[in-house]
Amino acid sequence: MIEEKILNKEYFCLLVENSVKKKSQPYMDAVLDICEEHSIEPERVSTLLNMSIKDKIEAEARDLNYLEKVTKLPI
């Protein structure tokens, strides 16, 4: 059974950030690892991620050509 605190947005995001730092893994992998550890369907996770992590996952997906590239301003 899923622990209630895992379904807390702040706690889940903290788990993701800690996993990325400890294991030096991409955000996508960290989210999937946490889902597997706690028997959570990945489809349910979108509501548990903050915008910062969503943006980082999107950037990783673009770098891996999972999403179309977006032109960036040369800043």
C-alpha angles and dihedrals in degrees: 000000000000115000114239094229091058088062090058109107096220094047094047092050090049090053090051094048092047092048092051092050097043099043098029090229133143119269092246091057092045092054092047092047091052090047090052094046093051099034094244122152109241089227090066094055099076091083091050097056123087122223093259093059092041089054091049092050090049091051091050090050091051091049089052091047092244088126130033116272117254119214112248126207113245099247 
